Amino acid sequence: MSDKSSMEPPVSQNPFAPELFDAEQLNAAPADFPAAPRRVGFPVTLSLLLNSTLSATVGWIFLCFFGLFFLIFFGVGGLGAAIYESCGIWEPYGRGTIVSCESAGVSVNDSQVQRITFEVPSPNDGSAATGVSYSFHSFGAGSDAVVERRVGTKDVLRVQGASIAKFGSLGGQIIPFIALSIFCLLGLALAVVAPVRKGLRLNKLLKKGTAIRSAVVNTGDAGKRVNGKPVVYALYQGTAESGAAVSAKVETLDPDKIANAPFEVLFYDPENEKRTALLSDLPANVVYDPNEGFRANLLKLTPKFIFIMIFIAEIAVMAYLSCQIPHATFFIE
């Protein structure tokens, strides 16, 4: 790799004519590439925003995995109901009777959640109501209980000392909520924030960036390992129209990829020459065709679409279940 003058850019990886040039010729060799602005279609833009890096994939796994925990603990557990309960004022409704008290099939910190069914006569007419509350404490079937009503409602009732939310009051859910939120935010940063920032930068450079010819000027160990394999880097450098040297670094697990592509297309932002990208920075499903321009195969993004649909479904189901407020059912005695 030290003798770059003997290297020829492979046509399959570089859209330029395969003419030989050395590092000195690099300064006077503009890229044979369409001038800006260039057309970048929606499939390409979408692929850039959803680029399938390893960290992005890990981020989506984080989001879907901990999103499932959110669904279990806060959707089924009723975070919305706990907030609704905590933000309201409760008033005595009447004295009722515990119909049954049985396990709800879930536990928190080794404490079994009890599902309490109660019945209470209406203080206004001859009707009665049957409702459900939840508690970590057991209530004896047939025992008397004070029933409360949320002020401003007619049928949101609970046993005093119990909760309308399966996992208890808001105070009991806030710590696990914060803990799971941290993991989800980490997944969100890896899966969405970082890829979208990189995608927007690439999209702008493909549309408006200046394309020049660049060559490898330095290689080395990136100081990282993936599955036990060392990551190597290559620094590509070219000359901007202003005469300044612009460079971009690429990292790979395959050193031959660098050896086989000593010359690369480098895009830079004329307004900020430090913003650069290489043609090889594009996601694997995006290719450049000299006749058609940039195009993308969205079928290769199918795994990413599946992750997104799972996460959206988790959010929708959690929002629906979480905000289900238990209402008492009235009947005529």
PELINWO-V550442 format. One record per residue. N is the residue number from 1. SS is DSSP state (@ for helix, = for strand, . for the rest). PHI is phi in degrees with one decimal (NA if undefined). NEAR is the number of other C-alpha atoms within 12 Angstrom. Layout:
BEGIN
[[N/SS/PHI/NEAR] [N/SS/PHI/NEAR]]
END
This chain:
BEGIN
[[1/./NA/22] [2/./-75.9/15] [3/./-97.4/16] [4/@/-75.1/25] [5/@/-67.3/21] [6/@/-94.3/16] [7/./-94.4/23] [8/./-118.4/26] [9/./-67.5/31] [10/./-66.2/21] [11/./-62.8/18] [12/./-67.0/18] [13/./-113.3/26] [14/./-134.8/32] [15/./-76.5/31] [16/./-85.1/28] [17/./-63.8/21] [18/./-79.6/20] [19/./-84.1/22] [20/./-83.3/21] [21/./-156.3/25] [22/./-107.4/26] [23/./-62.0/26] [24/./-70.9/17] [25/@/-68.9/18] [26/@/-58.1/31] [27/@/-67.2/24] [28/@/-115.0/18] [29/./-117.2/27] [30/=/-69.2/27] [31/./-75.9/30] [32/./-84.2/20] [33/./-143.1/30] [34/./-53.9/27] [35/./-74.8/19] [36/./-71.3/20] [37/./-79.8/17] [38/./-109.9/21] [39/./-83.7/23] [40/./-124.2/28] [41/./-69.5/21] [42/@/-58.9/17] [43/@/-57.9/25] [44/@/-69.3/33] [45/@/-59.5/33] [46/@/-61.4/30] [47/@/-65.7/37] [48/@/-66.3/40] [49/@/-74.3/31] [50/./-108.4/44] [51/./-55.1/41] [52/./-89.3/36] [53/./-81.3/29] [54/@/-62.2/19] [55/@/-65.2/23] [56/@/-66.2/30] [57/@/-63.6/29] [58/@/-60.7/24] [59/@/-62.4/33] [60/@/-66.8/38] [61/@/-63.5/29] [62/@/-57.6/31] [63/@/-61.7/37] [64/@/-69.1/32] [65/@/-68.0/22] [66/@/-77.6/31] [67/@/-64.0/37] [68/@/-65.5/26] [69/@/-64.6/26] [70/@/-59.0/36] [71/@/-61.3/33] [72/@/-70.1/29] [73/@/-83.4/32] [74/@/-113.9/42] [75/@/-79.2/32] [76/./-63.0/31] [77/./-74.4/43] [78/./80.5/38] [79/@/-63.0/38] [80/@/-61.4/33] [81/@/-65.8/37] [82/@/-66.1/35] [83/@/-66.5/28] [84/@/-59.6/27] [85/@/-68.8/34] [86/@/-69.2/22] [87/./-85.9/15] [88/./-102.6/20] [89/./-109.4/17] [90/=/-109.8/26] [91/=/-131.8/20] [92/=/-60.3/22] [93/=/-113.1/29] [94/=/166.9/25] [95/=/-98.6/25] [96/=/-122.1/30] [97/=/-128.8/30] [98/=/-76.4/32] [99/=/-82.0/25] [100/=/-156.9/26] [101/=/-142.5/28] [102/=/-140.3/25] [103/=/-63.1/22] [104/=/-83.5/27] [105/=/86.5/18] [106/=/-134.7/23] [107/=/-142.1/22] [108/=/-131.9/21] [109/./52.7/12] [110/./67.1/9] [111/=/-101.7/17] [112/=/-73.8/22] [113/=/-81.9/29] [114/=/-102.2/31] [115/=/-98.0/36] [116/=/-107.8/40] [117/=/-100.6/40] [118/=/-131.5/40] [119/=/-132.0/37] [120/=/-144.6/41] [121/=/-74.7/28] [122/./-73.0/28] [123/./-75.2/17] [124/./-104.6/12] [125/./-143.5/13] [126/./-88.5/13] [127/=/-85.8/16] [128/=/-137.1/25] [129/=/-130.0/36] [130/=/-115.1/32] [131/=/-135.2/36] [132/=/-130.5/38] [133/=/-132.3/49] [134/=/-128.8/41] [135/=/-157.3/35] [136/./-86.4/31] [137/./-109.2/24] [138/./-86.1/25] [139/./-121.2/30] [140/./-71.4/19] [141/./-61.0/19] [142/./89.0/17] [143/./-81.4/21] [144/=/-75.7/20] [145/=/-150.7/30] [146/=/-82.5/26] [147/=/-107.8/39] [148/=/-113.8/36] [149/=/-127.4/34] [150/=/-72.2/30] [151/./-58.4/19] [152/./97.3/12] [153/./-120.4/20] [154/./-105.5/22] [155/./-132.9/27] [156/./-92.7/36] [157/=/-119.5/47] [158/=/-150.5/47] [159/=/-76.2/44] [160/./-58.7/31] [161/./95.1/22] [162/./-111.7/35] [163/=/-137.4/44] [164/./-81.8/47] [165/./-96.0/46] [166/./-61.5/45] [167/./-97.7/42] [168/./93.7/40] [169/./-68.0/31] [170/@/-60.7/28] [171/@/-60.3/19] [172/@/-79.1/26] [173/@/-107.9/30] [174/@/-67.5/21] [175/@/-67.3/15] [176/@/-63.0/24] [177/@/-63.4/28] [178/@/-64.6/17] [179/@/-61.5/16] [180/@/-67.8/27] [181/@/-63.5/22] [182/@/-62.8/19] [183/@/-65.6/26] [184/@/-67.6/30] [185/@/-65.4/23] [186/@/-63.0/24] [187/@/-62.6/29] [188/@/-63.2/29] [189/@/-63.9/23] [190/@/-73.1/29] [191/@/-84.8/34] [192/@/-119.7/34] [193/@/-61.3/22] [194/@/-63.0/26] [195/@/-62.6/33] [196/@/-67.4/25] [197/@/-60.9/19] [198/@/-66.6/30] [199/@/-63.6/28] [200/@/-64.6/28] [201/@/-64.7/29] [202/@/-64.0/37] [203/@/-60.2/40] [204/@/-66.0/30] [205/@/-67.8/38] [206/@/-67.0/42] [207/@/-77.5/26] [208/@/-118.4/26] [209/./-72.6/35] [210/=/-86.9/37] [211/=/-99.1/38] [212/=/-134.7/44] [213/=/-84.1/45] [214/=/-133.3/46] [215/=/-136.6/48] [216/=/-67.9/38] [217/=/-115.4/31] [218/=/-162.4/25] [219/=/-136.9/26] [220/=/175.2/22] [221/=/-81.2/20] [222/=/-77.8/21] [223/=/74.9/15] [224/=/-126.0/16] [225/=/-136.4/14] [226/=/-125.7/16] [227/./53.9/9] [228/./83.7/9] [229/=/-95.6/15] [230/=/-71.5/18] [231/=/-95.6/22] [232/=/-110.5/26] [233/=/-126.2/27] [234/=/-134.7/36] [235/=/-102.7/31] [236/=/-97.7/36] [237/=/-138.1/37] [238/=/-141.4/42] [239/=/-115.6/33] [240/./-74.5/32] [241/./-61.9/24] [242/./-76.9/17] [243/./95.5/15] [244/./-78.1/16] [245/=/-81.3/24] [246/=/-119.6/36] [247/=/-142.8/32] [248/=/-148.6/35] [249/=/-110.3/32] [250/=/-124.6/35] [251/=/-117.5/28] [252/=/-154.7/28] [253/./-89.5/23] [254/./-113.6/19] [255/@/-59.3/23] [256/@/-64.4/16] [257/@/-61.6/22] [258/@/-74.4/33] [259/@/-62.7/29] [260/./-84.9/23] [261/./-134.9/33] [262/./-70.3/40] [263/=/-115.6/47] [264/=/-142.4/46] [265/=/-80.3/44] [266/=/-118.9/45] [267/=/-102.0/46] [268/=/-138.4/40] [269/=/-87.0/30] [270/./-58.6/24] [271/./-81.7/16] [272/=/-150.9/18] [273/=/-68.2/27] [274/=/-81.1/22] [275/=/-86.8/26] [276/=/-133.3/40] [277/=/-158.5/39] [278/=/-99.6/40] [279/@/-58.4/37] [280/@/-74.7/32] [281/@/-73.2/32] [282/./-65.9/37] [283/./-57.9/34] [284/./-62.3/23] [285/./-89.3/27] [286/=/-108.1/35] [287/=/-130.5/29] [288/=/-108.6/31] [289/=/-113.3/19] [290/./-55.8/18] [291/./-90.8/11] [292/./-107.8/14] [293/=/83.5/21] [294/=/-80.3/31] [295/=/-143.3/27] [296/=/-136.9/28] [297/./-103.5/22] [298/@/-70.7/26] [299/@/-61.8/15] [300/@/-72.6/20] [301/@/-92.8/27] [302/@/-53.4/17] [303/@/-57.8/19] [304/@/-66.8/30] [305/@/-62.3/21] [306/@/-64.2/18] [307/@/-58.1/28] [308/@/-63.7/27] [309/@/-66.2/17] [310/@/-62.5/23] [311/@/-66.0/31] [312/@/-63.5/20] [313/@/-63.2/19] [314/@/-61.7/28] [315/@/-63.0/26] [316/@/-64.0/19] [317/@/-67.0/23] [318/@/-63.3/28] [319/@/-63.1/25] [320/@/-67.5/21] [321/@/-68.7/26] [322/@/-63.1/31] [323/./-95.4/26] [324/./-76.9/26] [325/./-91.6/33] [326/./-62.8/33] [327/./-112.2/23] [328/./-75.3/30] [329/=/-104.1/22] [330/=/-96.9/22] [331/=/-150.3/17] [332/=/-87.6/13] [333/./-70.7/13]]
END
